[in-house]
Amino acid sequence: MGAGIAEVCARSGLEVMVAETTGEALELGRTRLVNSLGKAADRGKISRQECDETLERLSFTTDLGDFADRDLVIEAVIENEQVKTEIFQVLDQVVTRSDAILASNTSSIPLVKLAVATSRPDQVIGIHFFNPAPVQQLVELIPALTTGEETVKRAESVVGQVLGKHTIRAQDRSGFVVNALLIPYLLSAIRMFESGIASREDIDNGMEMGCAHPMGPLKLTDLIGLDTVASVADSMYAEFKEPLYAAPPLLQRMVDAGRLGRKAGAGFYAYS
């Protein structure tokens, strides 16, 4: 997601700095970005010149201190509240611009918990992109109880006018709008497969051919990442205690086994 968001911003003309924890992870991210832009050029979605200009607008670092002069920082790390909180605490210290917006791409973690970890809770907001970010047009904007209206307006302007995305506003409730509807659907499909009611192919074909979904629920779970789906489900269940939000045992076992979907080469399906 981080690479996709960086690509979207750089293609829109913004100067973008990308941070990773290690040099190896940073190189993997850089390669992913270069490959994605190359494919876009090959398919005629952007010109070779636009590809080269976009790459020139990208810089990379392993030091969050390099974000000192940024006016918008979007966190897109693992869906873990403690990890995200620690990053926001660091960003609060190193980003020196008094008007900087600190945003999270979280799928389900309450924004207010991240906001109060900083000294500027009125400038923290959720900016939730969807995967793959360069393709998907929707972005959820999630103000916390502490978020100032000026922050919301600025974030909406950047995402809508600069990045060209369609924004919807969501309350700071776990799952927001899309995942509050999507996650129970995905979990229901996993339970159906787990109980032997139907095969994975029939479940996916049923929704693709019967409901005109572009991708069946098990394929979509593989694309999102089983660990991400499980994390979002856990966050939603912790907040609402609704049984339909509880992750099925099969999902937990697959995560434990490292079968995380496309990114791991195996999930409900196998990938080369």
Salt bridges, closest charged atoms under 4 A:
GLU7 OE2 - ARG11 NH1 3.01
GLU27 OE1 - ARG30 NE 3.40
ASP42 OD1 - ARG48 NH2 2.23
ASP69 OD1 - ARG70 NE 3.16
GLU75 OE2 - LYS84 NZ 2.36
GLU79 OE1 - LYS84 NZ 3.74
GLU81 OE1 - LYS113 NZ 3.72
ASP92 OD1 - ARG120 NE 2.90
ASP99 OD1 - ARG97 NE 3.24
GLU140 OE1 - HIS128 ND1 2.79
GLU149 OE2 - ARG169 NH2 3.49
GLU156 OE1 - ARG169 NH2 3.32
GLU201 OE2 - ARG200 NE 2.75
GLU208 OE2 - LYS219 NZ 3.24
ASP227 OD1 - LYS263 NZ 2.87
